Amino acid sequence: MDEDGPPDPAQATTAAEYVAALARLRRWSGLTYRRLASASGGALPVSTVAGVLGRTTLPREDFVAAFTAACGLDEAETDRWIRARRNLAAGTGEQHPTGEQTITGQAGTGQADTGQADTVQTDTGQAGQAGTGRAGSGQAGVGGQAGSGEIGPGPETPVSPSPDPAELDPPRRSLVRRWWPVIAVAAGLAVALLFAPTLIRGMGDVLEGRADANQSAAAQPPQDGWYRIVPLHVADRGLCVSEGRERSGKTDRPLAVQTSCAAEGPATYLKSLGPGVYEIQWHHPKQGVGCLSVDGAYLGDEALLAPSDCIAAAHQRFLLERDRNGLRLRPVHSGKCLGALYGEADIHPGAEIAQLACSGKRDQIFRFEPVERPSWAESG
């Protein structure tokens, strides 16, 4: 599989690595949690996906099948992910991936004279033992003597007196007083269950990074068109993302940097490649059209961005995630964020735009301001 393809599940040697591979698969697909839920036909709610990808234990097989299919893998690739999951489960001793009960007791071994009953193990990992009597020793049930052939209290077992019938039916007021804490707890649980869907949806919004003060007013994804990209932390300084050179002087190639919005440079065109995924084209009056790309498809921090031939590779595709103040730009191949090379304090003209770990700070938030198409520019 080429370097721009989905991750290989066979390379995962632990449950945690397998879950991390699933997270990379989602980023490779370019789908947000919400769009993943939509692509799965509702089989993968936002809260479920976020919960599974936030753990280090193997998910269920049915989750893996639905998740990989929603990410765009074919049946053969989905089978590879399921086989890798089964291999890891076998290596760690994990059982019952589908939630079925597994019986591991010593049934049918002929050990009736020991009184050992089968052990039933459920998928919660709790085992219980049924029956503790010793048939061979003459003790039956909880104290009977098998030697006499009688089932019941032995000769030395005191017989409890029969309860007073009056004690079996206490007054109604005593029952209410005794059970009112249970009734109150049950009523509280009923109210919690009633509002559980709303709470879960709210958690999904937070995990998705879309907890906005007014979600009904959330803006639509950007349309294809010509834009000026403005980093939020320098929006009051008249700086935009455009062409520049490396400040260190190591190279003289064109790079994406913060520069004056009034400076001459390539025109920026945003082109949609799928739900929420875009390529950023630079239309240059002399060099023609190029797409912003992460240097060498590097997965780590501080990789710079430069224009290159548009081939729709993963390191040329960006997931636009909405923030209440703008948009985050996340390279699909790495899942990281774009921002100023030296962070929010890097406010000077010429600051390189780089791939970095997502911090949530203002240098990693961008505004897309529509502009008119230049007369010399080609159509996107």
C-alpha beads as a LAMMPS data file, in Angstrom:
LAMMPS data file: protein, C-alpha beads

380 atoms
379 bonds

1 atom types
1 bond types

-500.0 500.0 xlo xhi
-500.0 500.0 ylo yhi
-500.0 500.0 zlo zhi

Masses

1 110.0

Atoms # bond

1 1 1 0.000 0.000 0.000
2 1 1 1.471 3.354 -0.981
3 1 1 2.445 6.079 1.456
4 1 1 -0.730 7.989 0.719
5 1 1 -3.003 5.017 1.406
6 1 1 -4.813 4.049 4.589
7 1 1 -2.812 2.692 7.557
8 1 1 -1.972 -1.025 7.710
9 1 1 -3.758 -2.746 10.642
10 1 1 -1.288 -5.666 10.537
11 1 1 1.435 -3.365 11.874
12 1 1 -0.423 -2.927 15.178
13 1 1 1.061 -5.165 17.878
14 1 1 -1.098 -4.016 20.803
15 1 1 -4.693 -2.991 21.332
16 1 1 -3.592 0.624 21.839
17 1 1 -1.734 0.633 18.505
18 1 1 -4.782 -0.872 16.792
19 1 1 -7.031 1.916 18.136
20 1 1 -4.445 4.514 17.081
21 1 1 -4.502 3.003 13.585
22 1 1 -8.295 3.385 13.507
23 1 1 -7.878 7.064 14.430
24 1 1 -5.378 7.516 11.588
25 1 1 -7.799 5.776 9.237
26 1 1 -10.487 8.345 10.108
27 1 1 -8.081 11.196 9.477
28 1 1 -7.015 9.604 6.194
29 1 1 -10.663 9.413 5.130
30 1 1 -11.074 13.147 5.781
31 1 1 -14.360 12.550 7.642
32 1 1 -15.333 14.353 10.820
33 1 1 -17.124 12.451 13.574
34 1 1 -20.462 13.821 12.395
35 1 1 -19.883 12.889 8.767
36 1 1 -18.657 9.456 9.829
37 1 1 -21.923 8.949 11.687
38 1 1 -23.825 10.005 8.569
39 1 1 -21.747 7.753 6.290
40 1 1 -22.489 4.763 8.538
41 1 1 -26.242 5.343 8.301
42 1 1 -26.436 6.177 12.003
43 1 1 -24.678 2.977 13.123
44 1 1 -21.746 4.991 14.536
45 1 1 -22.981 7.856 16.742
46 1 1 -20.502 10.627 17.476
47 1 1 -20.274 9.709 21.153
48 1 1 -19.612 6.041 20.341
49 1 1 -16.783 6.780 17.903
50 1 1 -15.199 9.310 20.249
51 1 1 -15.423 6.855 23.142
52 1 1 -13.839 3.971 21.215
53 1 1 -11.013 6.080 19.788
54 1 1 -10.333 7.507 23.240
55 1 1 -9.667 4.085 24.798
56 1 1 -6.749 1.653 24.502
57 1 1 -8.791 -1.562 24.388
58 1 1 -9.913 -3.456 21.317
59 1 1 -13.309 -2.404 19.942
60 1 1 -15.992 -4.916 18.978
61 1 1 -15.864 -6.544 15.574
62 1 1 -19.165 -5.022 14.478
63 1 1 -17.765 -1.568 15.267
64 1 1 -14.620 -2.276 13.217
65 1 1 -16.690 -3.486 10.257
66 1 1 -18.974 -0.434 10.266
67 1 1 -16.134 2.024 10.940
68 1 1 -13.821 0.821 8.158
69 1 1 -16.660 0.643 5.638
70 1 1 -17.757 4.189 6.506
71 1 1 -14.161 5.368 6.017
72 1 1 -14.359 4.159 2.408
73 1 1 -12.556 0.805 2.551
74 1 1 -13.767 -2.050 0.365
75 1 1 -14.810 -5.472 1.642
76 1 1 -11.335 -6.989 1.308
77 1 1 -9.709 -4.162 3.301
78 1 1 -12.438 -4.367 5.943
79 1 1 -11.714 -8.107 6.317
80 1 1 -8.023 -7.290 6.854
81 1 1 -8.912 -4.989 9.761
82 1 1 -11.182 -7.605 11.299
83 1 1 -8.514 -10.340 10.969
84 1 1 -5.942 -8.062 12.586
85 1 1 -8.334 -7.429 15.463
86 1 1 -8.921 -11.170 15.931
87 1 1 -5.188 -11.869 15.932
88 1 1 -4.620 -9.254 18.633
89 1 1 -7.549 -10.585 20.663
90 1 1 -6.140 -14.129 20.465
91 1 1 -2.696 -12.913 21.492
92 1 1 -3.981 -11.069 24.570
93 1 1 -6.425 -13.775 25.657
94 1 1 -9.437 -11.564 25.037
95 1 1 -12.603 -13.497 24.226
96 1 1 -16.231 -13.066 23.175
97 1 1 -15.759 -10.058 20.846
98 1 1 -19.454 -10.097 20.030
99 1 1 -20.609 -10.013 23.643
100 1 1 -21.684 -13.684 23.864
101 1 1 -21.395 -15.652 27.085
102 1 1 -18.560 -18.170 27.343
103 1 1 -18.859 -21.264 29.528
104 1 1 -15.518 -22.427 30.928
105 1 1 -16.532 -24.672 33.778
106 1 1 -15.687 -28.376 34.208
107 1 1 -18.952 -29.676 32.818
108 1 1 -19.209 -33.329 31.940
109 1 1 -15.950 -34.393 33.627
110 1 1 -17.553 -36.893 35.932
111 1 1 -16.415 -35.135 39.087
112 1 1 -19.782 -35.290 40.815
113 1 1 -18.234 -36.654 44.018
114 1 1 -16.326 -33.415 44.555
115 1 1 -19.396 -31.220 44.440
116 1 1 -17.705 -28.763 42.121
117 1 1 -20.221 -27.087 39.848
118 1 1 -19.601 -25.521 36.472
119 1 1 -18.222 -22.003 36.432
120 1 1 -20.107 -19.611 34.154
121 1 1 -18.146 -16.643 32.863
122 1 1 -20.001 -13.780 31.224
123 1 1 -18.630 -11.000 29.062
124 1 1 -18.232 -8.768 32.115
125 1 1 -15.438 -10.995 33.376
126 1 1 -17.342 -12.012 36.568
127 1 1 -17.596 -15.692 37.369
128 1 1 -20.060 -17.330 39.672
129 1 1 -20.177 -20.876 41.146
130 1 1 -23.474 -22.673 41.399
131 1 1 -23.840 -25.257 44.158
132 1 1 -21.342 -25.914 46.956
133 1 1 -22.605 -29.140 48.440
134 1 1 -20.422 -32.267 48.623
135 1 1 -22.342 -35.249 47.308
136 1 1 -19.571 -37.749 48.140
137 1 1 -19.297 -36.674 51.766
138 1 1 -22.952 -37.220 52.460
139 1 1 -23.786 -33.528 52.581
140 1 1 -26.500 -32.439 50.187
141 1 1 -27.538 -28.883 49.364
142 1 1 -26.587 -26.687 52.315
143 1 1 -26.531 -29.165 55.111
144 1 1 -28.558 -32.276 54.286
145 1 1 -27.148 -35.741 54.971
146 1 1 -27.069 -37.919 51.897
147 1 1 -26.249 -40.998 53.982
148 1 1 -29.776 -41.119 55.391
149 1 1 -31.368 -40.352 52.047
150 1 1 -33.109 -37.314 53.487
151 1 1 -33.042 -33.820 52.033
152 1 1 -33.513 -31.191 54.674
153 1 1 -32.203 -30.181 58.083
154 1 1 -29.978 -32.715 59.792
155 1 1 -30.586 -33.909 63.336
156 1 1 -28.308 -31.229 64.751
157 1 1 -29.668 -28.418 62.635
158 1 1 -32.007 -26.174 64.606
159 1 1 -35.368 -25.624 63.010
160 1 1 -36.319 -21.992 62.712
161 1 1 -39.728 -21.163 64.164
162 1 1 -42.424 -20.191 61.715
163 1 1 -42.761 -16.410 61.380
164 1 1 -45.713 -14.660 62.849
165 1 1 -48.269 -14.066 60.059
166 1 1 -48.700 -10.549 61.366
167 1 1 -45.016 -9.830 60.648
168 1 1 -45.445 -10.856 56.997
169 1 1 -47.880 -8.026 56.305
170 1 1 -46.655 -4.852 58.031
171 1 1 -48.796 -1.771 57.856
172 1 1 -48.833 0.097 54.519
173 1 1 -47.349 3.228 56.106
174 1 1 -44.267 1.265 57.258
175 1 1 -43.692 -0.049 53.707
176 1 1 -43.848 3.439 52.238
177 1 1 -41.472 4.773 54.881
178 1 1 -39.070 1.869 54.260
179 1 1 -39.029 2.121 50.453
180 1 1 -39.246 5.856 49.810
181 1 1 -35.433 6.243 49.272
182 1 1 -35.588 3.565 46.561
183 1 1 -38.570 5.269 44.959
184 1 1 -36.746 8.605 44.955
185 1 1 -33.640 7.080 43.330
186 1 1 -35.768 5.355 40.677
187 1 1 -37.509 8.628 39.871
188 1 1 -34.134 10.353 39.520
189 1 1 -32.891 7.644 37.163
190 1 1 -36.010 7.985 35.047
191 1 1 -35.413 11.728 34.674
192 1 1 -31.742 11.117 33.788
193 1 1 -32.686 8.570 31.118
194 1 1 -35.228 10.987 29.705
195 1 1 -32.542 13.622 29.117
196 1 1 -29.697 11.206 28.254
197 1 1 -29.946 11.663 24.442
198 1 1 -29.606 15.425 24.833
199 1 1 -26.570 15.030 27.098
200 1 1 -24.918 12.580 24.705
201 1 1 -25.419 14.899 21.759
202 1 1 -23.853 17.710 23.764
203 1 1 -20.819 15.548 24.596
204 1 1 -20.430 14.719 20.914
205 1 1 -20.338 18.416 20.034
206 1 1 -17.575 19.047 22.559
207 1 1 -15.515 16.101 21.299
208 1 1 -15.989 17.269 17.735
209 1 1 -14.759 20.744 18.634
210 1 1 -18.043 22.379 17.682
211 1 1 -19.458 23.479 21.001
212 1 1 -20.723 26.856 19.883
213 1 1 -22.759 29.308 21.938
214 1 1 -25.496 29.147 19.346
215 1 1 -25.350 25.907 17.355
216 1 1 -28.401 26.706 15.315
217 1 1 -26.466 29.595 13.765
218 1 1 -23.454 27.451 12.741
219 1 1 -22.137 28.524 9.360
220 1 1 -22.102 26.275 6.327
221 1 1 -18.783 24.892 4.976
222 1 1 -16.958 27.297 2.652
223 1 1 -17.952 27.209 -0.989
224 1 1 -15.436 26.766 -3.767
225 1 1 -14.051 30.160 -4.641
226 1 1 -11.390 32.837 -4.245
227 1 1 -10.389 33.783 -0.724
228 1 1 -7.931 35.697 1.392
229 1 1 -6.681 33.523 4.293
230 1 1 -6.143 35.557 7.472
231 1 1 -4.525 34.047 10.626
232 1 1 -6.629 35.147 13.565
233 1 1 -3.692 36.182 15.779
234 1 1 -2.558 38.777 13.187
235 1 1 -5.957 39.783 11.829
236 1 1 -5.504 43.290 13.282
237 1 1 -2.070 43.651 11.642
238 1 1 -3.167 43.362 8.022
239 1 1 -1.324 40.066 7.459
240 1 1 -2.523 37.193 5.257
241 1 1 -1.187 33.807 4.183
242 1 1 0.651 34.215 0.899
243 1 1 3.981 33.534 -0.791
244 1 1 7.280 34.286 0.917
245 1 1 10.726 32.840 1.621
246 1 1 12.311 31.005 4.530
247 1 1 13.537 33.453 7.155
248 1 1 16.642 31.419 7.894
249 1 1 17.787 31.743 4.290
250 1 1 18.412 27.984 4.006
251 1 1 16.374 27.876 0.814
252 1 1 15.021 30.354 -1.698
253 1 1 11.905 28.413 -2.652
254 1 1 8.362 29.815 -2.304
255 1 1 6.671 29.000 0.987
256 1 1 3.402 29.828 2.734
257 1 1 4.108 32.701 5.160
258 1 1 2.400 35.596 6.906
259 1 1 2.741 38.656 4.719
260 1 1 0.939 41.914 3.998
261 1 1 -2.530 41.372 2.546
262 1 1 -1.751 44.234 0.127
263 1 1 1.415 42.600 -1.210
264 1 1 1.484 41.106 -4.672
265 1 1 1.358 37.341 -4.741
266 1 1 -0.565 34.321 -5.937
267 1 1 -4.351 34.292 -5.763
268 1 1 -5.797 31.675 -3.404
269 1 1 -8.574 29.356 -4.586
270 1 1 -10.344 26.893 -2.259
271 1 1 -11.571 23.732 -3.963
272 1 1 -13.734 21.068 -2.293
273 1 1 -12.633 17.423 -2.693
274 1 1 -15.311 15.890 -0.485
275 1 1 -17.308 16.576 2.681
276 1 1 -15.241 19.076 4.655
277 1 1 -12.021 18.323 2.720
278 1 1 -10.359 20.910 0.476
279 1 1 -7.231 21.656 -1.481
280 1 1 -5.726 25.155 -1.388
281 1 1 -4.649 26.261 -4.839
282 1 1 -2.263 29.086 -5.570
283 1 1 -2.797 30.719 -8.958
284 1 1 0.366 32.586 -9.911
285 1 1 0.472 35.067 -12.785
286 1 1 3.763 33.549 -13.998
287 1 1 4.244 30.064 -12.498
288 1 1 0.658 28.908 -13.013
289 1 1 -1.342 26.750 -10.586
290 1 1 0.064 24.835 -7.595
291 1 1 -1.426 23.268 -4.468
292 1 1 -0.169 23.932 -0.943
293 1 1 1.515 20.745 0.292
294 1 1 3.138 19.640 3.538
295 1 1 6.847 19.174 2.815
296 1 1 7.609 15.535 2.013
297 1 1 4.270 14.361 3.439
298 1 1 6.040 14.603 6.797
299 1 1 3.987 13.441 9.793
300 1 1 5.825 15.380 12.500
301 1 1 5.805 18.976 13.710
302 1 1 7.364 22.039 12.036
303 1 1 6.966 20.799 8.455
304 1 1 6.656 23.838 6.170
305 1 1 4.154 24.322 3.349
306 1 1 5.087 24.954 -0.263
307 1 1 3.193 24.911 -3.569
308 1 1 3.614 21.843 -5.806
309 1 1 1.765 20.077 -8.616
310 1 1 -1.821 19.262 -7.656
311 1 1 -2.180 15.464 -7.418
312 1 1 -4.900 15.272 -4.699
313 1 1 -2.500 13.443 -2.350
314 1 1 -3.311 13.248 1.349
315 1 1 -0.619 15.803 2.258
316 1 1 -2.316 18.244 -0.159
317 1 1 -5.785 17.802 1.339
318 1 1 -6.971 19.763 4.352
319 1 1 -9.875 19.140 6.687
320 1 1 -11.555 22.428 7.598
321 1 1 -12.875 22.252 11.151
322 1 1 -15.063 25.084 12.322
323 1 1 -14.241 27.071 15.423
324 1 1 -16.467 29.848 16.729
325 1 1 -13.870 32.366 15.522
326 1 1 -12.886 30.784 12.217
327 1 1 -11.563 27.525 10.786
328 1 1 -8.798 25.074 11.655
329 1 1 -6.778 23.642 8.775
330 1 1 -5.798 20.020 9.428
331 1 1 -3.694 18.063 6.891
332 1 1 -5.538 14.833 6.171
333 1 1 -2.415 12.649 6.183
334 1 1 -1.304 13.652 9.699
335 1 1 -4.351 15.010 11.531
336 1 1 -2.254 17.868 12.941
337 1 1 -2.987 21.604 12.542
338 1 1 -1.521 24.474 10.546
339 1 1 -0.262 27.527 12.401
340 1 1 2.578 30.002 12.771
341 1 1 5.914 28.171 13.031
342 1 1 6.733 29.645 16.454
343 1 1 3.208 29.830 17.773
344 1 1 0.856 32.622 18.738
345 1 1 3.713 34.982 19.599
346 1 1 5.030 34.763 16.022
347 1 1 3.224 37.894 14.782
348 1 1 5.833 39.307 12.399
349 1 1 5.669 39.462 8.587
350 1 1 7.497 36.525 7.037
351 1 1 6.542 34.011 9.755
352 1 1 6.308 30.603 8.099
353 1 1 3.096 28.581 8.224
354 1 1 3.861 25.051 9.426
355 1 1 2.282 21.757 10.445
356 1 1 2.129 21.570 14.253
357 1 1 0.436 19.751 17.094
358 1 1 -3.035 21.225 17.576
359 1 1 -2.995 23.767 20.411
360 1 1 -6.336 25.529 19.985
361 1 1 -4.566 28.912 20.039
362 1 1 -5.329 31.834 17.761
363 1 1 -2.413 31.301 15.377
364 1 1 -4.087 27.996 14.348
365 1 1 -7.433 29.634 13.568
366 1 1 -7.967 31.167 10.123
367 1 1 -10.584 33.350 8.529
368 1 1 -11.480 32.896 4.881
369 1 1 -12.490 36.248 3.427
370 1 1 -14.031 36.058 -0.085
371 1 1 -12.361 38.151 -2.775
372 1 1 -12.967 38.715 -6.459
373 1 1 -11.317 36.498 -9.003
374 1 1 -8.224 38.175 -10.522
375 1 1 -8.548 38.964 -14.189
376 1 1 -5.442 36.922 -15.040
377 1 1 -6.322 33.868 -12.923
378 1 1 -7.458 30.567 -14.356
379 1 1 -10.709 29.017 -13.157
380 1 1 -10.395 26.691 -10.155

Bonds

1 1 1 2
2 1 2 3
3 1 3 4
4 1 4 5
5 1 5 6
6 1 6 7
7 1 7 8
8 1 8 9
9 1 9 10
10 1 10 11
11 1 11 12
12 1 12 13
13 1 13 14
14 1 14 15
15 1 15 16
16 1 16 17
17 1 17 18
18 1 18 19
19 1 19 20
20 1 20 21
21 1 21 22
22 1 22 23
23 1 23 24
24 1 24 25
25 1 25 26
26 1 26 27
27 1 27 28
28 1 28 29
29 1 29 30
30 1 30 31
31 1 31 32
32 1 32 33
33 1 33 34
34 1 34 35
35 1 35 36
36 1 36 37
37 1 37 38
38 1 38 39
39 1 39 40
40 1 40 41
41 1 41 42
42 1 42 43
43 1 43 44
44 1 44 45
45 1 45 46
46 1 46 47
47 1 47 48
48 1 48 49
49 1 49 50
50 1 50 51
51 1 51 52
52 1 52 53
53 1 53 54
54 1 54 55
55 1 55 56
56 1 56 57
57 1 57 58
58 1 58 59
59 1 59 60
60 1 60 61
61 1 61 62
62 1 62 63
63 1 63 64
64 1 64 65
65 1 65 66
66 1 66 67
67 1 67 68
68 1 68 69
69 1 69 70
70 1 70 71
71 1 71 72
72 1 72 73
73 1 73 74
74 1 74 75
75 1 75 76
76 1 76 77
77 1 77 78
78 1 78 79
79 1 79 80
80 1 80 81
81 1 81 82
82 1 82 83
83 1 83 84
84 1 84 85
85 1 85 86
86 1 86 87
87 1 87 88
88 1 88 89
89 1 89 90
90 1 90 91
91 1 91 92
92 1 92 93
93 1 93 94
94 1 94 95
95 1 95 96
96 1 96 97
97 1 97 98
98 1 98 99
99 1 99 100
100 1 100 101
101 1 101 102
102 1 102 103
103 1 103 104
104 1 104 105
105 1 105 106
106 1 106 107
107 1 107 108
108 1 108 109
109 1 109 110
110 1 110 111
111 1 111 112
112 1 112 113
113 1 113 114
114 1 114 115
115 1 115 116
116 1 116 117
117 1 117 118
118 1 118 119
119 1 119 120
120 1 120 121
121 1 121 122
122 1 122 123
123 1 123 124
124 1 124 125
125 1 125 126
126 1 126 127
127 1 127 128
128 1 128 129
129 1 129 130
130 1 130 131
131 1 131 132
132 1 132 133
133 1 133 134
134 1 134 135
135 1 135 136
136 1 136 137
137 1 137 138
138 1 138 139
139 1 139 140
140 1 140 141
141 1 141 142
142 1 142 143
143 1 143 144
144 1 144 145
145 1 145 146
146 1 146 147
147 1 147 148
148 1 148 149
149 1 149 150
150 1 150 151
151 1 151 152
152 1 152 153
153 1 153 154
154 1 154 155
155 1 155 156
156 1 156 157
157 1 157 158
158 1 158 159
159 1 159 160
160 1 160 161
161 1 161 162
162 1 162 163
163 1 163 164
164 1 164 165
165 1 165 166
166 1 166 167
167 1 167 168
168 1 168 169
169 1 169 170
170 1 170 171
171 1 171 172
172 1 172 173
173 1 173 174
174 1 174 175
175 1 175 176
176 1 176 177
177 1 177 178
178 1 178 179
179 1 179 180
180 1 180 181
181 1 181 182
182 1 182 183
183 1 183 184
184 1 184 185
185 1 185 186
186 1 186 187
187 1 187 188
188 1 188 189
189 1 189 190
190 1 190 191
191 1 191 192
192 1 192 193
193 1 193 194
194 1 194 195
195 1 195 196
196 1 196 197
197 1 197 198
198 1 198 199
199 1 199 200
200 1 200 201
201 1 201 202
202 1 202 203
203 1 203 204
204 1 204 205
205 1 205 206
206 1 206 207
207 1 207 208
208 1 208 209
209 1 209 210
210 1 210 211
211 1 211 212
212 1 212 213
213 1 213 214
214 1 214 215
215 1 215 216
216 1 216 217
217 1 217 218
218 1 218 219
219 1 219 220
220 1 220 221
221 1 221 222
222 1 222 223
223 1 223 224
224 1 224 225
225 1 225 226
226 1 226 227
227 1 227 228
228 1 228 229
229 1 229 230
230 1 230 231
231 1 231 232
232 1 232 233
233 1 233 234
234 1 234 235
235 1 235 236
236 1 236 237
237 1 237 238
238 1 238 239
239 1 239 240
240 1 240 241
241 1 241 242
242 1 242 243
243 1 243 244
244 1 244 245
245 1 245 246
246 1 246 247
247 1 247 248
248 1 248 249
249 1 249 250
250 1 250 251
251 1 251 252
252 1 252 253
253 1 253 254
254 1 254 255
255 1 255 256
256 1 256 257
257 1 257 258
258 1 258 259
259 1 259 260
260 1 260 261
261 1 261 262
262 1 262 263
263 1 263 264
264 1 264 265
265 1 265 266
266 1 266 267
267 1 267 268
268 1 268 269
269 1 269 270
270 1 270 271
271 1 271 272
272 1 272 273
273 1 273 274
274 1 274 275
275 1 275 276
276 1 276 277
277 1 277 278
278 1 278 279
279 1 279 280
280 1 280 281
281 1 281 282
282 1 282 283
283 1 283 284
284 1 284 285
285 1 285 286
286 1 286 287
287 1 287 288
288 1 288 289
289 1 289 290
290 1 290 291
291 1 291 292
292 1 292 293
293 1 293 294
294 1 294 295
295 1 295 296
296 1 296 297
297 1 297 298
298 1 298 299
299 1 299 300
300 1 300 301
301 1 301 302
302 1 302 303
303 1 303 304
304 1 304 305
305 1 305 306
306 1 306 307
307 1 307 308
308 1 308 309
309 1 309 310
310 1 310 311
311 1 311 312
312 1 312 313
313 1 313 314
314 1 314 315
315 1 315 316
316 1 316 317
317 1 317 318
318 1 318 319
319 1 319 320
320 1 320 321
321 1 321 322
322 1 322 323
323 1 323 324
324 1 324 325
325 1 325 326
326 1 326 327
327 1 327 328
328 1 328 329
329 1 329 330
330 1 330 331
331 1 331 332
332 1 332 333
333 1 333 334
334 1 334 335
335 1 335 336
336 1 336 337
337 1 337 338
338 1 338 339
339 1 339 340
340 1 340 341
341 1 341 342
342 1 342 343
343 1 343 344
344 1 344 345
345 1 345 346
346 1 346 347
347 1 347 348
348 1 348 349
349 1 349 350
350 1 350 351
351 1 351 352
352 1 352 353
353 1 353 354
354 1 354 355
355 1 355 356
356 1 356 357
357 1 357 358
358 1 358 359
359 1 359 360
360 1 360 361
361 1 361 362
362 1 362 363
363 1 363 364
364 1 364 365
365 1 365 366
366 1 366 367
367 1 367 368
368 1 368 369
369 1 369 370
370 1 370 371
371 1 371 372
372 1 372 373
373 1 373 374
374 1 374 375
375 1 375 376
376 1 376 377
377 1 377 378
378 1 378 379
379 1 379 380
